[in-house]
């Protein structure tokens, strides 16, 4: 079966099923099929424009299996271009000199029914998916029958996995076989696989200081902003964040003093200090450098209480 536009415009994929059998099983070569047979693709003019070997996945590659020919859209070979769509070329399986002279061979001539009918890329890929699932099912049944004859009591090879009653993908074994037969199959037909691989596209973000400028004006023309500006003038023109930091620290100290007076301990004030400082930082009222020092002190205190404070009793 032949398909086009799989990886680029006007490319050409042709998948063929073969059957290499022997009158007597003992006559089968001990060498793998890729060392004994070659598959040739000839155009209508008799020019060999492609050749390949079978992948020895099962029984050294003999019996039934698949081979594939792929031609790029701008491929030139034998003084001709990629075979024309619906060109009635030939596919020949040719044995090598191991079999003597003349070696065994057989030729199949393509017909119009061997070409995919779909025209849109999505439909072509779906037609390829359906075709390969049908071929995998055929091979799976045939190869398991081979093992039954040898005494197997259960299925030995599964090329397909049923995701649901209506959707089928290749199994791990099916992926191993067909990706060797058809180079680039994952990109040609992603939906044939249980795990989809795709190329992600990303745009590089451009960053500016717009948000920082927005934070600077958060408290403009507000009572808080006016108070911070007044405090800045009172302290000799220091930054408004310094004023906000001082105000936050004073509030924290006041809370701790109140807690100490009411409950005779300042620890509740420490718990209240954390959200106050976090809110102050988020609102842009607290110096980040001082916040870093504050965090470091908290980490040291936590480490002390967890690891270095003497055990009670």
Buried (B, 14 or more C-beta within 10 A) or exposed (E): BBBBBBEEEBBBBBBBEBEBEEEEEEEBBEBBBBBBBBBBBBBBEEBBBBBBBBBBBBBBBBBBBBBBBBBEBEBEBEEBBBBEEEBBBBBBBBBEEEEEEEBEEEEBEBEEEBBBEBEEEEEBBBBBBEBBBEBBBBBBBBBBEBBEEEEEEEEBBBBBBEEEEEEBBBBEBBBEBBBBBBBBBBEBBBEBBEEEEEEEEEEEEEEEEEEEEEEEEEBEEEEBBEBBBEBBEEEEEBEBBBBBBBBBBEBBEEBBEBBBEEEEEBEBBBEBBEEBBEEBBEBBBBBEEBBEEBEEEBEEEEEEEEEEEEEEE
